[in-house]
C-alpha cells in the first residue's frame, strides 16, 4: 500500500510541476538586429573556398598512367537524342 501511495504522490507532483510552469514565450530578435547584420555583413558572408585539399585538385594532380578513348562506332550515324539526356541507337 505504501508503494502505491508513493507512486501516486510522485505522479501527482510530476503532473503539477509540468502544468504549473507555462512554456517560456517565443524568443524574438532584438528590433533592428537584422539591419545591423545586413549592414556589417560579418556574420553571414560566405568564407572564401580553399581548394588546396579538395578532391578536384587531387584529381588534377594525379599522374595519368594510360589513356584510351572509348569508341562506340566509327561514326555517329544512327544515334538520336530523345528528351533530356537520353540517347538511342537505331540500327536502320
N, C-alpha and C positions, 0 to 999 in steps of 0.2 A: 504494500500500500504506500509505503514511503517513496518507493521508486516512481510510482505513477504520479504522486503528488509533486515530486521534484521535477519530473518531466513536464507536467502541465504548467508548473510555475515558470520553468525555463521557457516553455513555448510562449506563454502569455507575455513574459518580459521581452522576449525577442520581437514578438509582433508589436508590442507597444513601442519599442525603440525604433523599429522600421517605420512606423507610421507617425511617430512623434516628431521626427525631423523631416521637414519637407525638402525636396530637391533644391539644390542651390540654383539661383537664377542663371539664365544663359549669359555667358560672358560675351560682351560686345567690345570691339576695339575702341580705343580712345578716339574721340572726334578729331579729325584732321590727320590721323596716323597714315591713312592711305596716301594722302597728298605728300606727306613728308617722305614716305618710302619712294614714291614716284620721282619726287624732286631730287633725292640723293642718288637713287639708282644703285645703292650699295648692296642691299640685301638680296635683290632678285636679278642681278645681272649675271649671265652665264659666264663660267670660267673659260679661259682660252684652252683649247684642246692641245694636249701634248702627245703627238703621235709616235714618240720615241719607242715605247714598248707596246704598240698596238700590233694586232695580227696582220694588218695590212702592210705595215713597214717590215715586219718579219718576213712576210711572203715576198716582198720586193727585193729583200736582201739575200734570199735563198739562191743557191747556185743551181742552174738548170742542168741536169745530167743528160737528158735525152729529150728531143722534141720531134714528134711525129704528127703531121697533120692528119686529121680524120677526114677521109674522102668517102662519101657515101655513094656517089655516082660521078661519072665523068663530066656530066653537065647537069644543069638544074631543070631540064625538061621533065615535065610530069609532076612537079611539085606545085601544090596550090595552098594558099592560105585561106583559112576559114575562121572568122571571128577574131578573138583576142588570143594570140599565141598558139593557134592550132595549125599545124602543117600536115597536109595529107599528100601521099604519093599515089597517083593513079597511073597504072601501067598501060595506059592507052597508047 
